[in-house]
Amino acid sequence: MGYHHLAVDDIEPTPDRPSIQRSISDAVGLEKAAVNVYEVAPGEDIPLAYHYHDDQEELFYVLSGTLAVETPEKTYEVSEDEVFVVEPDSPQRAHNPESATESVTTLVVGAPAVDDVHPYDPE
């Protein structure tokens, strides 16, 4: 059996990201799911690029603020205590618009924990 108990604020942010990313899965050694908390200031993105995954499903649970998720069809506004789910092969870019007046904090879960990301060009 294995258990982990930690404070998210004690997790060092991942370097070279467009927003603050704290990897819970890395901190506790999860192998089957990628679990991260993001703190996204106005004008910042969560992902490194507009992208899609071959196999990974993603779930964005907004803890505070309002997250914008751009898709080829429209941009969704996901408010506090709401969830946005992205199925495989579905392009998205999660961000906090420059016009926002507050930061967004969101819990993001991706499963399986695979590196199957591909850039998406909306043009």
N, C-alpha and C positions, 0 to 999 in steps of 0.2 A: 504494500500500500504506500501511497505517496500523497502528501498534502503540502500546499504552499499557502502562506498568508503574508501579504505584503501591502504596503501603501503605494499606490500608483505614482504619487509624487516622488517617491524614493527611486524610481526607475530612471536611469539616465536617458535623456532624449537621444534618438538615433541621429547621427550626424548627416549633414548634406541633404536635408529634406526641405521642401518648400513651406512646411509648417512644423510645429512641435509634434513629434511622434514618440510615444512611449510604448515599446513592445512588451506586452505582458507575456506573450508566448515565448519570446527569447529569454526573459527574466526567469521563467520557471521551467523552461525546457519542453514546452509543448511541441509535438511533432505532427499532429493531425489537423490542427487548426492554427491559423494566424490570427492573433488577437492583439489589437492595438487601440490605444486611446490617443486621439488627436486634439490638439488645441490650435484652432485655426483663426488667425487674426484677419480683419478685413483685407481683401485683396490676395489672400493666400489660397493655395490649392492643397488638397490632401495627397493625390497621387503625383507622381513625377511627370505624368503625361496623360492626355485624353487616351483611354485605353480600353481593352476588353481582355477577357480570359477565356482559354479553351475549356477548362474544366472547373475552375474555381467559382463557387457561389460567394457573393459578398452581402453582408448585412451591415447597414449603418443605423445605429441607434443614437439619436441626438439627445445628449444629456442637458445641454443648455444652448440657447441661441437658435438660429435658423440656418440650416445647411442648404445650399443650392446644389443640385445634381443635374448637370447638363447631359442630355442624350440627343441622338439624332432627331428625334421627334419634337422634344420640348425640354425646358428646364423646369424641374420640380423644386418646390420649396418644402423642406422637411423640417417641421417645428420640433421644439422640445417635447420629449416623450413620444415621438413618432419614430417609425422604422421605415427605412427604404431598402428594398432587396433587389439585387442585381443578379440575374441568371447568367450562366456562361454564354459567351458569344454576344453579349449585350454591351455596346460601348457606353462609357460614362466618364464624366469628370466631376468629381465632388469638390466644391470650393465654397469660400465665403466671399461674396461679391465685394468689390472695392467700395460700393455705396453703403455697405453694412455699417451699423453703428456700434456693434458689439462682436466679440469673439464667439466662436462656436466650439463646443466640446462634444466630441462624438466617440462612441465605442464602435470599432469596426472589426467584424469577424469575417474571415475568409476561410473556406474549407472546400476541398482539402488544401493543406498548406503546401502548394506547389508554385514554382516560378514559371507560370504559363502566360505571362502578360505580353500583350502585343500593342504597339501604338496604333491609334485610330486617327485617320485624317478625315475630318468632317467635310472636306471640300471635294 
